[in-house]
Amino acid sequence: MANTPHELAEEFPAEAGKISALKETDAHFARLVEEYHEVNRKVHRAETLVEPMAPEHETDLRKQRSALKDQIWQRLSA
């Protein structure tokens, strides 16, 4: 497994300014970003074996991270 952190600034580098601005003005977007970071940290900690977990749970977290990233992108591209 790769252990790339998948931070939003790396995922959407051209949108970093817009991410910051939306976090300030859109409470729903800010919650999506916070939830993404929380799930992403859990995945990264599992990948690096800091907090190992069952493969099924890690897969579920990856799916959740992907769904959140999709929602964030939808808001960014609106």
PyMOL Python script that loads the backbone (N, CA, C, O; Angstrom):
from pymol import cmd

cmd.read_pdbstr("""\
ATOM      1  N   MET A   1       0.825  -1.180   0.000  1.00  0.00           N
ATOM      2  CA  MET A   1       0.000   0.000   0.000  1.00  0.00           C
ATOM      3  C   MET A   1       0.878   1.255   0.000  1.00  0.00           C
ATOM      4  O   MET A   1       1.923   1.325   0.647  1.00  0.00           O
ATOM      5  N   ALA A   2       0.405   2.218  -0.743  1.00  0.00           N
ATOM      6  CA  ALA A   2       1.095   3.503  -0.752  1.00  0.00           C
ATOM      7  C   ALA A   2       0.776   4.238   0.544  1.00  0.00           C
ATOM      8  O   ALA A   2      -0.291   4.060   1.131  1.00  0.00           O
ATOM      9  N   ASN A   3       1.705   5.050   0.969  1.00  0.00           N
ATOM     10  CA  ASN A   3       1.418   5.813   2.179  1.00  0.00           C
ATOM     11  C   ASN A   3       1.520   7.312   1.910  1.00  0.00           C
ATOM     12  O   ASN A   3       2.045   8.070   2.726  1.00  0.00           O
ATOM     13  N   THR A   4       1.011   7.723   0.756  1.00  0.00           N
ATOM     14  CA  THR A   4       0.949   9.127   0.408  1.00  0.00           C
ATOM     15  C   THR A   4      -0.148   9.790   1.231  1.00  0.00           C
ATOM     16  O   THR A   4      -1.253   9.254   1.317  1.00  0.00           O
ATOM     17  N   PRO A   5       0.126  10.933   1.833  1.00  0.00           N
ATOM     18  CA  PRO A   5      -0.854  11.549   2.717  1.00  0.00           C
ATOM     19  C   PRO A   5      -2.178  11.998   2.080  1.00  0.00           C
ATOM     20  O   PRO A   5      -3.186  12.037   2.785  1.00  0.00           O
ATOM     21  N   HIS A   6      -2.227  12.332   0.806  1.00  0.00           N
ATOM     22  CA  HIS A   6      -3.458  12.760   0.125  1.00  0.00           C
ATOM     23  C   HIS A   6      -4.058  14.029   0.731  1.00  0.00           C
ATOM     24  O   HIS A   6      -5.276  14.118   0.884  1.00  0.00           O
ATOM     25  N   GLU A   7      -3.240  14.991   1.072  1.00  0.00           N
ATOM     26  CA  GLU A   7      -3.756  16.260   1.586  1.00  0.00           C
ATOM     27  C   GLU A   7      -4.481  16.993   0.463  1.00  0.00           C
ATOM     28  O   GLU A   7      -4.109  16.861  -0.703  1.00  0.00           O
ATOM     29  N   LEU A   8      -5.502  17.758   0.800  1.00  0.00           N
ATOM     30  CA  LEU A   8      -6.293  18.445  -0.210  1.00  0.00           C
ATOM     31  C   LEU A   8      -5.455  19.413  -1.046  1.00  0.00           C
ATOM     32  O   LEU A   8      -5.694  19.555  -2.245  1.00  0.00           O
ATOM     33  N   ALA A   9      -4.493  20.067  -0.441  1.00  0.00           N
ATOM     34  CA  ALA A   9      -3.634  20.991  -1.186  1.00  0.00           C
ATOM     35  C   ALA A   9      -2.822  20.253  -2.258  1.00  0.00           C
ATOM     36  O   ALA A   9      -2.468  20.837  -3.282  1.00  0.00           O
ATOM     37  N   GLU A  10      -2.536  18.993  -2.025  1.00  0.00           N
ATOM     38  CA  GLU A  10      -1.824  18.173  -3.007  1.00  0.00           C
ATOM     39  C   GLU A  10      -2.790  17.598  -4.040  1.00  0.00           C
ATOM     40  O   GLU A  10      -2.435  17.436  -5.208  1.00  0.00           O
ATOM     41  N   GLU A  11      -4.008  17.292  -3.608  1.00  0.00           N
ATOM     42  CA  GLU A  11      -5.015  16.729  -4.502  1.00  0.00           C
ATOM     43  C   GLU A  11      -5.540  17.788  -5.476  1.00  0.00           C
ATOM     44  O   GLU A  11      -5.791  17.496  -6.645  1.00  0.00           O
ATOM     45  N   PHE A  12      -5.704  19.020  -4.982  1.00  0.00           N
ATOM     46  CA  PHE A  12      -6.244  20.120  -5.783  1.00  0.00           C
ATOM     47  C   PHE A  12      -5.332  21.343  -5.660  1.00  0.00           C
ATOM     48  O   PHE A  12      -5.752  22.363  -5.113  1.00  0.00           O
ATOM     49  N   PRO A  13      -4.100  21.263  -6.155  1.00  0.00           N
ATOM     50  CA  PRO A  13      -3.153  22.372  -5.939  1.00  0.00           C
ATOM     51  C   PRO A  13      -3.619  23.704  -6.538  1.00  0.00           C
ATOM     52  O   PRO A  13      -3.345  24.762  -5.971  1.00  0.00           O
ATOM     53  N   ALA A  14      -4.307  23.665  -7.657  1.00  0.00           N
ATOM     54  CA  ALA A  14      -4.766  24.907  -8.286  1.00  0.00           C
ATOM     55  C   ALA A  14      -5.929  25.537  -7.526  1.00  0.00           C
ATOM     56  O   ALA A  14      -6.279  26.690  -7.778  1.00  0.00           O
ATOM     57  N   GLU A  15      -6.525  24.800  -6.609  1.00  0.00           N
ATOM     58  CA  GLU A  15      -7.699  25.272  -5.883  1.00  0.00           C
ATOM     59  C   GLU A  15      -7.396  25.626  -4.428  1.00  0.00           C
ATOM     60  O   GLU A  15      -8.323  25.849  -3.649  1.00  0.00           O
ATOM     61  N   ALA A  16      -6.135  25.683  -4.050  1.00  0.00           N
ATOM     62  CA  ALA A  16      -5.782  25.924  -2.641  1.00  0.00           C
ATOM     63  C   ALA A  16      -6.393  27.212  -2.109  1.00  0.00           C
ATOM     64  O   ALA A  16      -6.914  27.227  -0.994  1.00  0.00           O
ATOM     65  N   GLY A  17      -6.341  28.276  -2.870  1.00  0.00           N
ATOM     66  CA  GLY A  17      -6.921  29.545  -2.435  1.00  0.00           C
ATOM     67  C   GLY A  17      -8.427  29.460  -2.286  1.00  0.00           C
ATOM     68  O   GLY A  17      -9.001  29.995  -1.338  1.00  0.00           O
ATOM     69  N   LYS A  18      -9.060  28.783  -3.228  1.00  0.00           N
ATOM     70  CA  LYS A  18     -10.509  28.645  -3.181  1.00  0.00           C
ATOM     71  C   LYS A  18     -10.931  27.785  -1.990  1.00  0.00           C
ATOM     72  O   LYS A  18     -11.952  28.056  -1.358  1.00  0.00           O
ATOM     73  N   ILE A  19     -10.151  26.755  -1.685  1.00  0.00           N
ATOM     74  CA  ILE A  19     -10.434  25.910  -0.522  1.00  0.00           C
ATOM     75  C   ILE A  19     -10.415  26.762   0.748  1.00  0.00           C
ATOM     76  O   ILE A  19     -11.324  26.674   1.573  1.00  0.00           O
ATOM     77  N   SER A  20      -9.391  27.573   0.898  1.00  0.00           N
ATOM     78  CA  SER A  20      -9.284  28.433   2.085  1.00  0.00           C
ATOM     79  C   SER A  20     -10.450  29.404   2.168  1.00  0.00           C
ATOM     80  O   SER A  20     -11.032  29.593   3.236  1.00  0.00           O
ATOM     81  N   ALA A  21     -10.794  30.020   1.039  1.00  0.00           N
ATOM     82  CA  ALA A  21     -11.880  30.992   1.027  1.00  0.00           C
ATOM     83  C   ALA A  21     -13.215  30.333   1.359  1.00  0.00           C
ATOM     84  O   ALA A  21     -13.993  30.871   2.146  1.00  0.00           O
ATOM     85  N   LEU A  22     -13.483  29.174   0.766  1.00  0.00           N
ATOM     86  CA  LEU A  22     -14.752  28.491   1.020  1.00  0.00           C
ATOM     87  C   LEU A  22     -14.857  28.006   2.464  1.00  0.00           C
ATOM     88  O   LEU A  22     -15.944  28.004   3.041  1.00  0.00           O
ATOM     89  N   LYS A  23     -13.744  27.599   3.043  1.00  0.00           N
ATOM     90  CA  LYS A  23     -13.773  27.174   4.448  1.00  0.00           C
ATOM     91  C   LYS A  23     -14.207  28.320   5.349  1.00  0.00           C
ATOM     92  O   LYS A  23     -14.832  28.096   6.385  1.00  0.00           O
ATOM     93  N   GLU A  24     -13.878  29.546   4.958  1.00  0.00           N
ATOM     94  CA  GLU A  24     -14.221  30.730   5.745  1.00  0.00           C
ATOM     95  C   GLU A  24     -15.684  31.139   5.576  1.00  0.00           C
ATOM     96  O   GLU A  24     -16.289  31.691   6.495  1.00  0.00           O
ATOM     97  N   THR A  25     -16.251  30.865   4.392  1.00  0.00           N
ATOM     98  CA  THR A  25     -17.582  31.402   4.086  1.00  0.00           C
ATOM     99  C   THR A  25     -18.682  30.357   3.988  1.00  0.00           C
ATOM    100  O   THR A  25     -19.861  30.708   3.968  1.00  0.00           O
ATOM    101  N   ASP A  26     -18.324  29.086   3.928  1.00  0.00           N
ATOM    102  CA  ASP A  26     -19.307  28.021   3.709  1.00  0.00           C
ATOM    103  C   ASP A  26     -19.139  26.958   4.793  1.00  0.00           C
ATOM    104  O   ASP A  26     -18.213  26.148   4.743  1.00  0.00           O
ATOM    105  N   ALA A  27     -20.038  26.969   5.766  1.00  0.00           N
ATOM    106  CA  ALA A  27     -19.923  26.052   6.909  1.00  0.00           C
ATOM    107  C   ALA A  27     -20.000  24.591   6.476  1.00  0.00           C
ATOM    108  O   ALA A  27     -19.288  23.748   7.023  1.00  0.00           O
ATOM    109  N   HIS A  28     -20.848  24.284   5.510  1.00  0.00           N
ATOM    110  CA  HIS A  28     -20.956  22.900   5.035  1.00  0.00           C
ATOM    111  C   HIS A  28     -19.644  22.455   4.393  1.00  0.00           C
ATOM    112  O   HIS A  28     -19.170  21.346   4.641  1.00  0.00           O
ATOM    113  N   PHE A  29     -19.068  23.312   3.579  1.00  0.00           N
ATOM    114  CA  PHE A  29     -17.782  22.996   2.947  1.00  0.00           C
ATOM    115  C   PHE A  29     -16.705  22.798   4.012  1.00  0.00           C
ATOM    116  O   PHE A  29     -15.902  21.869   3.923  1.00  0.00           O
ATOM    117  N   ALA A  30     -16.692  23.662   5.005  1.00  0.00           N
ATOM    118  CA  ALA A  30     -15.699  23.548   6.081  1.00  0.00           C
ATOM    119  C   ALA A  30     -15.835  22.200   6.794  1.00  0.00           C
ATOM    120  O   ALA A  30     -14.831  21.576   7.137  1.00  0.00           O
ATOM    121  N   ARG A  31     -17.089  21.746   7.019  1.00  0.00           N
ATOM    122  CA  ARG A  31     -17.296  20.434   7.661  1.00  0.00           C
ATOM    123  C   ARG A  31     -16.802  19.304   6.759  1.00  0.00           C
ATOM    124  O   ARG A  31     -16.195  18.346   7.238  1.00  0.00           O
ATOM    125  N   LEU A  32     -17.062  19.415   5.449  1.00  0.00           N
ATOM    126  CA  LEU A  32     -16.577  18.392   4.518  1.00  0.00           C
ATOM    127  C   LEU A  32     -15.053  18.291   4.567  1.00  0.00           C
ATOM    128  O   LEU A  32     -14.493  17.195   4.604  1.00  0.00           O
ATOM    129  N   VAL A  33     -14.400  19.436   4.566  1.00  0.00           N
ATOM    130  CA  VAL A  33     -12.933  19.465   4.596  1.00  0.00           C
ATOM    131  C   VAL A  33     -12.424  18.864   5.902  1.00  0.00           C
ATOM    132  O   VAL A  33     -11.480  18.074   5.890  1.00  0.00           O
ATOM    133  N   GLU A  34     -13.030  19.224   7.015  1.00  0.00           N
ATOM    134  CA  GLU A  34     -12.596  18.685   8.312  1.00  0.00           C
ATOM    135  C   GLU A  34     -12.796  17.176   8.361  1.00  0.00           C
ATOM    136  O   GLU A  34     -11.924  16.445   8.832  1.00  0.00           O
ATOM    137  N   GLU A  35     -13.938  16.713   7.878  1.00  0.00           N
ATOM    138  CA  GLU A  35     -14.197  15.269   7.864  1.00  0.00           C
ATOM    139  C   GLU A  35     -13.214  14.552   6.949  1.00  0.00           C
ATOM    140  O   GLU A  35     -12.722  13.474   7.281  1.00  0.00           O
ATOM    141  N   TYR A  36     -12.927  15.157   5.787  1.00  0.00           N
ATOM    142  CA  TYR A  36     -11.938  14.578   4.865  1.00  0.00           C
ATOM    143  C   TYR A  36     -10.598  14.430   5.578  1.00  0.00           C
ATOM    144  O   TYR A  36      -9.983  13.365   5.527  1.00  0.00           O
ATOM    145  N   HIS A  37     -10.143  15.493   6.241  1.00  0.00           N
ATOM    146  CA  HIS A  37      -8.851  15.444   6.928  1.00  0.00           C
ATOM    147  C   HIS A  37      -8.838  14.376   8.022  1.00  0.00           C
ATOM    148  O   HIS A  37      -7.840  13.677   8.195  1.00  0.00           O
ATOM    149  N   GLU A  38      -9.931  14.251   8.750  1.00  0.00           N
ATOM    150  CA  GLU A  38     -10.007  13.257   9.816  1.00  0.00           C
ATOM    151  C   GLU A  38      -9.904  11.836   9.241  1.00  0.00           C
ATOM    152  O   GLU A  38      -9.131  11.015   9.736  1.00  0.00           O
ATOM    153  N   VAL A  39     -10.677  11.560   8.207  1.00  0.00           N
ATOM    154  CA  VAL A  39     -10.645  10.234   7.576  1.00  0.00           C
ATOM    155  C   VAL A  39      -9.285  10.001   6.927  1.00  0.00           C
ATOM    156  O   VAL A  39      -8.727   8.908   7.024  1.00  0.00           O
ATOM    157  N   ASN A  40      -8.759  11.018   6.274  1.00  0.00           N
ATOM    158  CA  ASN A  40      -7.460  10.892   5.616  1.00  0.00           C
ATOM    159  C   ASN A  40      -6.355  10.572   6.617  1.00  0.00           C
ATOM    160  O   ASN A  40      -5.480   9.752   6.338  1.00  0.00           O
ATOM    161  N   ARG A  41      -6.394  11.212   7.775  1.00  0.00           N
ATOM    162  CA  ARG A  41      -5.388  10.920   8.816  1.00  0.00           C
ATOM    163  C   ARG A  41      -5.488   9.466   9.278  1.00  0.00           C
ATOM    164  O   ARG A  41      -4.471   8.805   9.492  1.00  0.00           O
ATOM    165  N   LYS A  42      -6.716   8.973   9.430  1.00  0.00           N
ATOM    166  CA  LYS A  42      -6.896   7.580   9.843  1.00  0.00           C
ATOM    167  C   LYS A  42      -6.328   6.619   8.802  1.00  0.00           C
ATOM    168  O   LYS A  42      -5.656   5.646   9.144  1.00  0.00           O
ATOM    169  N   VAL A  43      -6.601   6.899   7.535  1.00  0.00           N
ATOM    170  CA  VAL A  43      -6.072   6.046   6.461  1.00  0.00           C
ATOM    171  C   VAL A  43      -4.547   6.089   6.462  1.00  0.00           C
ATOM    172  O   VAL A  43      -3.892   5.050   6.373  1.00  0.00           O
ATOM    173  N   HIS A  44      -3.992   7.274   6.561  1.00  0.00           N
ATOM    174  CA  HIS A  44      -2.530   7.415   6.538  1.00  0.00           C
ATOM    175  C   HIS A  44      -1.893   6.691   7.727  1.00  0.00           C
ATOM    176  O   HIS A  44      -0.863   6.034   7.572  1.00  0.00           O
ATOM    177  N   ARG A  45      -2.492   6.806   8.899  1.00  0.00           N
ATOM    178  CA  ARG A  45      -1.951   6.125  10.081  1.00  0.00           C
ATOM    179  C   ARG A  45      -2.050   4.609   9.925  1.00  0.00           C
ATOM    180  O   ARG A  45      -1.179   3.879  10.397  1.00  0.00           O
ATOM    181  N   ALA A  46      -3.097   4.139   9.271  1.00  0.00           N
ATOM    182  CA  ALA A  46      -3.220   2.698   9.018  1.00  0.00           C
ATOM    183  C   ALA A  46      -2.170   2.246   8.001  1.00  0.00           C
ATOM    184  O   ALA A  46      -1.541   1.202   8.173  1.00  0.00           O
ATOM    185  N   GLU A  47      -1.988   3.033   6.950  1.00  0.00           N
ATOM    186  CA  GLU A  47      -1.009   2.680   5.907  1.00  0.00           C
ATOM    187  C   GLU A  47       0.410   2.611   6.449  1.00  0.00           C
ATOM    188  O   GLU A  47       1.192   1.751   6.044  1.00  0.00           O
ATOM    189  N   THR A  48       0.739   3.508   7.357  1.00  0.00           N
ATOM    190  CA  THR A  48       2.096   3.557   7.905  1.00  0.00           C
ATOM    191  C   THR A  48       2.255   2.671   9.136  1.00  0.00           C
ATOM    192  O   THR A  48       3.307   2.656   9.776  1.00  0.00           O
ATOM    193  N   LEU A  49       1.185   1.930   9.458  1.00  0.00           N
ATOM    194  CA  LEU A  49       1.172   0.984  10.578  1.00  0.00           C
ATOM    195  C   LEU A  49       1.343   1.654  11.938  1.00  0.00           C
ATOM    196  O   LEU A  49       1.721   1.003  12.912  1.00  0.00           O
ATOM    197  N   VAL A  50       1.065   2.954  12.001  1.00  0.00           N
ATOM    198  CA  VAL A  50       1.055   3.640  13.290  1.00  0.00           C
ATOM    199  C   VAL A  50      -0.149   3.150  14.092  1.00  0.00           C
ATOM    200  O   VAL A  50      -0.063   2.929  15.300  1.00  0.00           O
ATOM    201  N   GLU A  51      -1.277   2.985  13.391  1.00  0.00           N
ATOM    202  CA  GLU A  51      -2.492   2.440  13.990  1.00  0.00           C
ATOM    203  C   GLU A  51      -3.060   1.393  13.029  1.00  0.00           C
ATOM    204  O   GLU A  51      -4.004   1.676  12.291  1.00  0.00           O
ATOM    205  N   PRO A  52      -2.491   0.192  13.036  1.00  0.00           N
ATOM    206  CA  PRO A  52      -2.972  -0.849  12.121  1.00  0.00           C
ATOM    207  C   PRO A  52      -4.450  -1.156  12.359  1.00  0.00           C
ATOM    208  O   PRO A  52      -4.955  -1.034  13.475  1.00  0.00           O
ATOM    209  N   MET A  53      -5.128  -1.557  11.287  1.00  0.00           N
ATOM    210  CA  MET A  53      -6.541  -1.911  11.390  1.00  0.00           C
ATOM    211  C   MET A  53      -6.847  -3.025  10.404  1.00  0.00           C
ATOM    212  O   MET A  53      -6.034  -3.349   9.538  1.00  0.00           O
ATOM    213  N   ALA A  54      -8.002  -3.591  10.545  1.00  0.00           N
ATOM    214  CA  ALA A  54      -8.436  -4.652   9.639  1.00  0.00           C
ATOM    215  C   ALA A  54      -8.504  -4.099   8.213  1.00  0.00           C
ATOM    216  O   ALA A  54      -8.932  -2.964   8.006  1.00  0.00           O
ATOM    217  N   PRO A  55      -8.086  -4.892   7.246  1.00  0.00           N
ATOM    218  CA  PRO A  55      -8.105  -4.430   5.852  1.00  0.00           C
ATOM    219  C   PRO A  55      -9.490  -3.950   5.401  1.00  0.00           C
ATOM    220  O   PRO A  55      -9.595  -3.002   4.623  1.00  0.00           O
ATOM    221  N   GLU A  56     -10.532  -4.591   5.880  1.00  0.00           N
ATOM    222  CA  GLU A  56     -11.890  -4.195   5.495  1.00  0.00           C
ATOM    223  C   GLU A  56     -12.211  -2.789   6.002  1.00  0.00           C
ATOM    224  O   GLU A  56     -12.832  -1.989   5.301  1.00  0.00           O
ATOM    225  N   HIS A  57     -11.782  -2.504   7.217  1.00  0.00           N
ATOM    226  CA  HIS A  57     -12.031  -1.171   7.792  1.00  0.00           C
ATOM    227  C   HIS A  57     -11.235  -0.114   7.023  1.00  0.00           C
ATOM    228  O   HIS A  57     -11.749   0.970   6.748  1.00  0.00           O
ATOM    229  N   GLU A  58     -10.000  -0.422   6.682  1.00  0.00           N
ATOM    230  CA  GLU A  58      -9.182   0.514   5.914  1.00  0.00           C
ATOM    231  C   GLU A  58      -9.817   0.772   4.544  1.00  0.00           C
ATOM    232  O   GLU A  58      -9.836   1.908   4.070  1.00  0.00           O
ATOM    233  N   THR A  59     -10.333  -0.278   3.915  1.00  0.00           N
ATOM    234  CA  THR A  59     -11.006  -0.132   2.623  1.00  0.00           C
ATOM    235  C   THR A  59     -12.236   0.762   2.755  1.00  0.00           C
ATOM    236  O   THR A  59     -12.481   1.614   1.900  1.00  0.00           O
ATOM    237  N   ASP A  60     -13.002   0.571   3.815  1.00  0.00           N
ATOM    238  CA  ASP A  60     -14.180   1.412   4.049  1.00  0.00           C
ATOM    239  C   ASP A  60     -13.783   2.876   4.230  1.00  0.00           C
ATOM    240  O   ASP A  60     -14.447   3.773   3.710  1.00  0.00           O
ATOM    241  N   LEU A  61     -12.699   3.112   4.968  1.00  0.00           N
ATOM    242  CA  LEU A  61     -12.231   4.482   5.152  1.00  0.00           C
ATOM    243  C   LEU A  61     -11.763   5.089   3.833  1.00  0.00           C
ATOM    244  O   LEU A  61     -11.996   6.271   3.578  1.00  0.00           O
ATOM    245  N   ARG A  62     -11.111   4.299   3.001  1.00  0.00           N
ATOM    246  CA  ARG A  62     -10.672   4.802   1.690  1.00  0.00           C
ATOM    247  C   ARG A  62     -11.881   5.199   0.837  1.00  0.00           C
ATOM    248  O   ARG A  62     -11.852   6.219   0.148  1.00  0.00           O
ATOM    249  N   LYS A  63     -12.932   4.394   0.887  1.00  0.00           N
ATOM    250  CA  LYS A  63     -14.153   4.713   0.138  1.00  0.00           C
ATOM    251  C   LYS A  63     -14.781   5.998   0.664  1.00  0.00           C
ATOM    252  O   LYS A  63     -15.240   6.838  -0.110  1.00  0.00           O
ATOM    253  N   GLN A  64     -14.796   6.141   1.983  1.00  0.00           N
ATOM    254  CA  GLN A  64     -15.345   7.347   2.593  1.00  0.00           C
ATOM    255  C   GLN A  64     -14.524   8.570   2.182  1.00  0.00           C
ATOM    256  O   GLN A  64     -15.080   9.619   1.857  1.00  0.00           O
ATOM    257  N   ARG A  65     -13.197   8.427   2.197  1.00  0.00           N
ATOM    258  CA  ARG A  65     -12.320   9.532   1.786  1.00  0.00           C
ATOM    259  C   ARG A  65     -12.587   9.920   0.338  1.00  0.00           C
ATOM    260  O   ARG A  65     -12.640  11.104   0.005  1.00  0.00           O
ATOM    261  N   SER A  66     -12.753   8.923  -0.515  1.00  0.00           N
ATOM    262  CA  SER A  66     -13.020   9.188  -1.926  1.00  0.00           C
ATOM    263  C   SER A  66     -14.354   9.914  -2.114  1.00  0.00           C
ATOM    264  O   SER A  66     -14.446  10.848  -2.910  1.00  0.00           O
ATOM    265  N   ALA A  67     -15.373   9.490  -1.392  1.00  0.00           N
ATOM    266  CA  ALA A  67     -16.681  10.133  -1.491  1.00  0.00           C
ATOM    267  C   ALA A  67     -16.601  11.585  -1.011  1.00  0.00           C
ATOM    268  O   ALA A  67     -17.195  12.473  -1.623  1.00  0.00           O
ATOM    269  N   LEU A  68     -15.883  11.824   0.062  1.00  0.00           N
ATOM    270  CA  LEU A  68     -15.718  13.187   0.555  1.00  0.00           C
ATOM    271  C   LEU A  68     -14.954  14.042  -0.443  1.00  0.00           C
ATOM    272  O   LEU A  68     -15.295  15.203  -0.670  1.00  0.00           O
ATOM    273  N   LYS A  69     -13.927  13.465  -1.032  1.00  0.00           N
ATOM    274  CA  LYS A  69     -13.146  14.205  -2.030  1.00  0.00           C
ATOM    275  C   LYS A  69     -14.025  14.575  -3.219  1.00  0.00           C
ATOM    276  O   LYS A  69     -13.912  15.677  -3.755  1.00  0.00           O
ATOM    277  N   ASP A  70     -14.891  13.667  -3.631  1.00  0.00           N
ATOM    278  CA  ASP A  70     -15.821  13.955  -4.727  1.00  0.00           C
ATOM    279  C   ASP A  70     -16.758  15.105  -4.357  1.00  0.00           C
ATOM    280  O   ASP A  70     -17.006  15.991  -5.175  1.00  0.00           O
ATOM    281  N   GLN A  71     -17.276  15.095  -3.132  1.00  0.00           N
ATOM    282  CA  GLN A  71     -18.172  16.174  -2.691  1.00  0.00           C
ATOM    283  C   GLN A  71     -17.437  17.508  -2.640  1.00  0.00           C
ATOM    284  O   GLN A  71     -17.981  18.544  -3.021  1.00  0.00           O
ATOM    285  N   ILE A  72     -16.201  17.468  -2.169  1.00  0.00           N
ATOM    286  CA  ILE A  72     -15.395  18.690  -2.105  1.00  0.00           C
ATOM    287  C   ILE A  72     -15.157  19.218  -3.516  1.00  0.00           C
ATOM    288  O   ILE A  72     -15.273  20.421  -3.751  1.00  0.00           O
ATOM    289  N   TRP A  73     -14.826  18.335  -4.454  1.00  0.00           N
ATOM    290  CA  TRP A  73     -14.595  18.761  -5.829  1.00  0.00           C
ATOM    291  C   TRP A  73     -15.858  19.363  -6.438  1.00  0.00           C
ATOM    292  O   TRP A  73     -15.787  20.362  -7.154  1.00  0.00           O
ATOM    293  N   GLN A  74     -17.005  18.765  -6.161  1.00  0.00           N
ATOM    294  CA  GLN A  74     -18.259  19.310  -6.673  1.00  0.00           C
ATOM    295  C   GLN A  74     -18.469  20.741  -6.202  1.00  0.00           C
ATOM    296  O   GLN A  74     -18.885  21.601  -6.979  1.00  0.00           O
ATOM    297  N   ARG A  75     -18.182  20.997  -4.929  1.00  0.00           N
ATOM    298  CA  ARG A  75     -18.325  22.357  -4.388  1.00  0.00           C
ATOM    299  C   ARG A  75     -17.306  23.299  -5.002  1.00  0.00           C
ATOM    300  O   ARG A  75     -17.616  24.457  -5.282  1.00  0.00           O
ATOM    301  N   LEU A  76     -16.077  22.802  -5.216  1.00  0.00           N
ATOM    302  CA  LEU A  76     -15.029  23.651  -5.795  1.00  0.00           C
ATOM    303  C   LEU A  76     -15.321  24.009  -7.242  1.00  0.00           C
ATOM    304  O   LEU A  76     -15.006  25.110  -7.693  1.00  0.00           O
ATOM    305  N   SER A  77     -15.920  23.080  -7.964  1.00  0.00           N
ATOM    306  CA  SER A  77     -16.132  23.309  -9.394  1.00  0.00           C
ATOM    307  C   SER A  77     -17.487  23.935  -9.699  1.00  0.00           C
ATOM    308  O   SER A  77     -17.815  24.175 -10.861  1.00  0.00           O
ATOM    309  N   ALA A  78     -18.277  24.199  -8.659  1.00  0.00           N
ATOM    310  CA  ALA A  78     -19.611  24.804  -8.871  1.00  0.00           C
ATOM    311  C   ALA A  78     -19.492  26.265  -9.248  1.00  0.00           C
ATOM    312  O   ALA A  78     -20.504  26.932  -9.463  1.00  0.00           O
TER     313      ALA A  78
END
""", "prot")
cmd.dss("prot")
cmd.show_as("cartoon", "prot")
cmd.util.cbc("prot")
cmd.orient("prot")
